[in-house]
Amino acid sequence: MRISYDREADALYIQLVEGDFQCRVVRLTDDIALDFASGERLVGIEVLSASHLFKNPESPEIELRHVLPQAAA
């Protein structure tokens, strides 16, 4: 997982899976979009206006709970 923040665009991107994918974008709100690769695999989450949602978008606090190991492909 990699998290990047573009200060100029005020956009935070959470890349869940490494690699380049052709994605289908699903907008949840005006500020949040999900990127799905083939097989409906969630590969990324985009958050616009990130400075309004995170105290420090350049270094957001992250908490992972109940993370299951990924099944072998």
N, C-alpha and C positions, 0 to 999 in steps of 0.2 A: 504494500500500500504506500502511496506517495501523495502528499498534500502540497499543493502549490497555490500561491496567492499572487495575483496581478494587481498591484496597487492602483495603476492607472485606470483599469477597468473595474476595480473594486470587486473582483471575482475570485472566489476560492474554488479550487477543483480537487476533488478527492478521487484519485485513480486507484481503483481496487485491484485491477489486474494489469500486469506489465504487458506491453506490446501495443501495436497499432491495430485498430479495429475499425471496420465500417460499422457505424452505429445508427440505431434508430433512437431518436430523442423523444422522451416523454416528459412533457411539462407538468409538474405538480402544481406549481403556482407561477406567478410572474417572475419570481426570483429563484426557483429551484427546479432543476431538470435532471432527469436520469438518462444515462446513456446505456443502451442495451445492444450487445453484439448478437450474432446469430445464436439460435437456441435460447433466446431470451436471457442470456447471461449478463448480469449487471456488471458493467466494467468501470463506471464512473458516475460521480455526482457533482453537478455544477451548482454553486450558490452565488447568485448575484447580490449586490448590495451587502456584501459580507461584513463590512465594517459596522453595519446596523445590527447584525445578528451575533457577532462574536466580539468579545472584549478586545482581543488582539488577533485579528485574522492572519497576521504574518506568522503567528505561532499559536494556533488554537489548542485549547485543552481538549484532549481526547480520552474517552473512557470506553473500553471494549468490555462487554459482558456477554457471557454465555456464547462464546465463539466456539463453533464446532470445527474440527479439522476438515479440510477439503477432501472430498473423495478423489481417489486416483482416477485420472482420465484414461 
